Amino acid sequence: MAISEIEKLERRFAENPQGLTFAPLAEIHRKNGDVAKALELLGPGLALHPDYIPASIVLGRCHLDLGDQHAAEAAFTAGGSAVGVQPVPPELLTALRAATRRSSMRVKA
């Protein structure tokens, strides 16, 4: 019987919950539609590894999935700020800002 990717990552995470496996595991949960489980993994993981850029990107994607562009932008920019890296290309941040403005305008109208 083949072991699924999620089972492999869950096993690795169980063996070392202080490691970096939380980010790819959270991404798989997010892709499977379980954003709540992804956020559950990301909170403690980012508390231990606040500069781990892949985790910040997954967090931003979770917020986008939930429709929260402001939180997504904050997550995308936070990951690399401590190490002087911007994990998300500037053009994507510009697009996020534009989407947020359009969304805000619709709410006000």
C-alpha positions as CSV (number, residue, x, y, z in Angstrom):
1,M,0.0,0.0,0.0
2,A,1.4,3.4,-1.0
3,I,1.6,6.1,1.6
4,S,0.1,9.4,0.6
5,E,2.0,12.6,0.8
6,I,-0.1,13.9,3.6
7,E,0.6,10.7,5.6
8,K,4.3,11.1,5.0
9,L,4.3,14.7,6.2
10,E,2.1,13.9,9.2
11,R,4.5,11.2,10.2
12,R,7.5,13.5,9.8
13,F,5.7,16.2,11.8
14,A,4.8,13.8,14.6
15,E,8.5,12.8,14.8
16,N,9.7,16.4,15.0
17,P,6.9,18.9,15.8
18,Q,9.5,21.6,16.3
19,G,10.8,21.2,12.8
20,L,9.8,22.9,9.5
21,T,7.4,20.2,8.2
22,F,4.5,22.2,9.5
23,A,4.6,24.4,6.4
24,P,4.2,21.8,3.7
25,L,1.7,19.9,5.8
26,A,-0.3,23.1,6.2
27,E,-0.2,23.7,2.5
28,I,-1.5,20.3,1.7
29,H,-4.4,20.8,4.2
30,R,-5.1,24.2,2.6
31,K,-5.1,22.7,-0.9
32,N,-7.5,20.0,0.4
33,G,-9.9,22.7,1.6
34,D,-9.1,22.5,5.3
35,V,-7.9,26.0,5.9
36,A,-8.7,25.8,9.6
37,K,-6.3,22.8,10.0
38,A,-3.7,24.7,8.0
39,L,-4.0,27.7,10.3
40,E,-3.8,25.4,13.3
41,L,-0.4,24.2,12.1
42,L,0.9,27.5,11.1
43,G,0.2,29.4,14.3
44,P,2.6,27.4,16.5
45,G,5.0,26.7,13.7
46,L,5.5,30.4,12.9
47,A,5.8,31.2,16.6
48,L,8.9,28.9,16.6
49,H,10.1,29.9,13.1
50,P,8.9,33.4,12.4
51,D,11.3,34.0,9.6
52,Y,10.5,30.8,7.7
53,I,9.3,32.3,4.4
54,P,7.5,29.3,3.0
55,A,5.3,29.2,6.1
56,S,4.4,32.9,5.7
57,I,3.5,32.3,2.1
58,V,1.2,29.4,3.1
59,L,-0.3,31.7,5.7
60,G,-0.9,34.4,3.1
61,R,-2.6,31.8,0.8
62,C,-4.8,30.7,3.7
63,H,-5.9,34.3,4.2
64,L,-6.6,34.7,0.5
65,D,-8.7,31.5,0.6
66,L,-10.7,33.1,3.4
67,G,-11.1,36.4,1.4
68,D,-8.9,38.5,3.8
69,Q,-6.6,40.4,1.5
70,H,-5.2,42.6,4.2
71,A,-4.1,39.6,6.4
72,A,-2.8,37.9,3.3
73,E,-0.6,40.9,2.4
74,A,0.6,41.2,6.0
75,A,1.6,37.5,5.9
76,F,3.3,37.8,2.5
77,T,5.4,40.7,3.6
78,A,6.1,39.6,7.2
79,G,8.0,36.4,6.5
80,G,11.0,38.1,4.9
81,S,11.0,41.4,6.7
82,A,13.2,40.2,9.5
83,V,15.9,38.9,7.1
84,G,15.6,41.7,4.6
85,V,13.8,39.6,1.9
86,Q,10.5,40.2,0.3
87,P,9.0,36.7,-0.3
88,V,6.3,37.9,-2.7
89,P,7.0,39.8,-5.9
90,P,6.1,43.5,-5.8
91,E,3.7,43.1,-8.7
92,L,1.7,40.6,-6.7
93,L,1.5,42.9,-3.7
94,T,0.3,45.7,-6.1
95,A,-2.4,43.3,-7.4
96,L,-3.4,42.4,-3.8
97,R,-3.7,46.1,-2.9
98,A,-5.8,46.8,-6.0
99,A,-8.1,43.9,-5.2
100,T,-8.4,45.1,-1.6
101,R,-9.3,48.6,-2.8
102,R,-12.0,47.2,-5.2
103,S,-13.3,45.0,-2.4
104,S,-13.5,48.0,0.0
105,M,-15.2,50.2,-2.7
106,R,-17.9,47.5,-3.2
107,V,-18.6,47.3,0.6
108,K,-19.0,51.1,0.8
109,A,-21.3,51.3,-2.2
